[in-house]
Amino acid sequence: MKVRITAAADDDEAAAIAAALAEHVGNDVEVYVGDGDEPAATHAEPSESEPTADRSTDGRHAESLSPTDREALLWEEIEDILEGGPRKYREQLEDGEKLFVRDRLDLWFGGEDGDLLFEDGKFAAFDDWHPRGADADEETDDRLPADGLITGAAEFEGRDVHFMANDYTVKRGSMAAKGVEKFLRMQQRALKTGRPVLYLMDSSGGRIDQQTGFFANREGIGKYYYNHSMLSGRVPQICVLYGPCIAGAAYTPVFADFTIMVEGMSAMAIASPRMVRMVTGEDIDLEELGGPAVHARESGSADLVARDEEHARELVAQLITYLPDSADEKPPKREPKPPAASPEGIDAIVPQEPNKGYDMTDVIDRVVDEGSYFDLRPDYGEEIVTAYARIDGRPVGIVANQPAHRAGAIFPDAAEKAAEFIWKSDAFDIPLLYLCDTPGFMAGSQVEKEGILEQGKKMIYATSSATVPKQTVVVRKAYGAGIYAMGGPAYDPESVIGLPSGEIAIMGPEAAINAVYARKLSEIDDPEERERRERELREAYREDIDVHRMASEVVIDEIVPPSTLREELSARFAFYEGLEKDLPDKKHGTVL
């Protein structure tokens, strides 16, 4: 039997092929390399005295068989692929704090809390770079193992997940046709399985010199974001950034439900600093353009910032405990724990004076299970807290005004932050707890320019459209449209309960008296008399808006002693668990 193989093969490969064929076809084999006239290797048919394998009495191969040279050759190729890109880029990583992508996957899935189940497309672009590939140029320095993108499935913290991870040693993690195909297949499979997706991003964007193979195609890189949109609300999408994600690569983190950046490594921007200089003349470095501080504090595109790679994994490991695998499932429960601090301290924390500041997290610590509080976007829109936690083992999404920042008034960034959090929580069936203590939406020319009406509309819309069980607590003041956005009586909460410090009104006493009685008060010449009359009007107004009046008029459902707030909420969330509410029959709303 004569066989001719590619000219790129060497003598050892020819010998291995000859031996394997002779064993399996039972003939003498001659292997010719390229256009050669003489065989590079030969192998004779095994003689009867040299059986190819032991056989048991029923004709099956015995266990003494072992892999052939063909499999050994495959293992060599796999080991080469696992080495990643050119060695010089591996060495650059080793000089810093960033992990090589295979080491990163080992961090995520290699310990007792994880397992890399399988990888897809390991041989992508193999023919383009490997010495044994059909189209490889032996002189090239370009290595494209897995085409710079690793996809597959893994067990993470006891949960099955899909994942993708860029290999920064392969052309700076850039994306090309084969890698794009793998990315798309991974997303489409997640739509079928209904399992979460982890995006471990470290990409400089698309390979510009190869864009005709993937950029505008129907099944090209643009389909990433179509698939992101289809996955949105179907399964949790969590993205961790490990490097400078520029242009198209920057859209994956912003499409994800939750995005974590790593301090000193991450950046994302619509264009690189060099492109920015060319287009606008602005001279700026990547950290200032799109580093963690920019997106955690100013744009709000980053939910959390990790100290390092290990911390990033820890954050995702905690986050995923609140999320179901898909919209078809309920959020996972855990064993209940008592709160970190006694609920008996709640009443002492909340000042009676409506304008005095305090930290709402001190109240939250006395309501939720110890160690369960998980704050998201903590540095953005700080006057509203958006966090996951557990009450008696059940996950809840908390939307709480924060009087320690800007008196708890709702600014545009806080309204946007709250709206997105409410929307995501509702998508994954996480009940909502509103803790209301706000003077309402902020007023002024600057916030009008920043879109206070637009962002406020989105927050109210999200609260209106959420179909999960909602519990609202009037902790202290609930003024103006703030009570609307914060799940007030008109917004179909399962309960509105008040603490004895609560007030509900169009505006606070000082503003109301000034608005209604300013002219009459100005007509009183005696300063002491004017002050006495103003005080009387304020006290009368406060009696009218006091939580007892609201309970008497059945505006709210109940006033509860603050020390019982946790058990009250636990009972109510348990009672309404599994409640299903319908929205009007329509294609979708028009508020984005």
Stockholm file with secondary structure:
# STOCKHOLM 1.0

chainA/1-592         MKVRITAAADDDEAAAIAAALAEHVGNDVEVYVGDGDEPAATHAEPSESEPTADRSTDGRHAESLSPTDREALLWEEIEDILEGGPRKYREQLEDGEKLFVRDRLDLWFGGEDGDLLFEDGKFAAFDDWHPRGADADEETDDRLPADGLITGAAEFEGRDVHFMANDYTVKRGSMAAKGVEKFLRMQQRALKTGRPVLYLMDSSGGRIDQQTGFFANREGIGKYYYNHSMLSGRVPQICVLYGPCIAGAAYTPVFADFTIMVEGMSAMAIASPRMVRMVTGEDIDLEELGGPAVHARESGSADLVARDEEHARELVAQLITYLPDSADEKPPKREPKPPAASPEGIDAIVPQEPNKGYDMTDVIDRVVDEGSYFDLRPDYGEEIVTAYARIDGRPVGIVANQPAHRAGAIFPDAAEKAAEFIWKSDAFDIPLLYLCDTPGFMAGSQVEKEGILEQGKKMIYATSSATVPKQTVVVRKAYGAGIYAMGGPAYDPESVIGLPSGEIAIMGPEAAINAVYARKLSEIDDPEERERRERELREAYREDIDVHRMASEVVIDEIVPPSTLREELSARFAFYEGLEKDLPDKKHGTVL
#=GR chainA/1-592 SS CEEEECTTCCHHHHHHHHHHHHHHHCSCEEEEETTCSSCSEEECCCCTTSCSSCBCTTSCBCTTCCCCHHHHHHHHHHHHHHTCSCHHHHHHHHTSSCCCHHHHHHHHHSSTTEEEEEEECTTTTHHHHCTTSTTCCTTCCCCCGGGGEEEEEEEETTEEEEEEEECTTTGGGCBCHHHHHHHHHHHHHHHHHTCCEEEEECCCCBCGGGGGGTSSSTTSTHHHHHHHHHHTTTSCEEEEECSEEEGGGGHHHHHSSEEEEETTTCEEESSCHHHHHHHHCCCCCHHHHHSHHIIIIISCCCSEEESSHHHHHHHHHHHGGGSCSSTTSCCCCCCCCCCSSCGGGHHHHSCSSTTCCCCHHHHHTTTSCTTCCEEESTTSSTTEEEEEEEETTEEEEEEEECTTTGGGCBCHHHHHHHHHHHHHHHHTTCCEEEEEEECCBCCSHHHHHTTHHHHHHHHHHHHHHCCSCEEEEEEEEEETTHHHHTTCGGGCCSEEEECTTCEEESSCHHHHHHHHHHHHHHTCCCHHHHHHHHHHHHHHHHHHHBHHHHHHTTSSSEECCGGGHHHHHHHHHHHTTTCCCCCCSSSCCSCC
#=GC SS_cons         CEEEECTTCCHHHHHHHHHHHHHHHCSCEEEEETTCSSCSEEECCCCTTSCSSCBCTTSCBCTTCCCCHHHHHHHHHHHHHHTCSCHHHHHHHHTSSCCCHHHHHHHHHSSTTEEEEEEECTTTTHHHHCTTSTTCCTTCCCCCGGGGEEEEEEEETTEEEEEEEECTTTGGGCBCHHHHHHHHHHHHHHHHHTCCEEEEECCCCBCGGGGGGTSSSTTSTHHHHHHHHHHTTTSCEEEEECSEEEGGGGHHHHHSSEEEEETTTCEEESSCHHHHHHHHCCCCCHHHHHSHHIIIIISCCCSEEESSHHHHHHHHHHHGGGSCSSTTSCCCCCCCCCCSSCGGGHHHHSCSSTTCCCCHHHHHTTTSCTTCCEEESTTSSTTEEEEEEEETTEEEEEEEECTTTGGGCBCHHHHHHHHHHHHHHHHTTCCEEEEEEECCBCCSHHHHHTTHHHHHHHHHHHHHHCCSCEEEEEEEEEETTHHHHTTCGGGCCSEEEECTTCEEESSCHHHHHHHHHHHHHHTCCCHHHHHHHHHHHHHHHHHHHBHHHHHHTTSSSEECCGGGHHHHHHHHHHHTTTCCCCCCSSSCCSCC
//
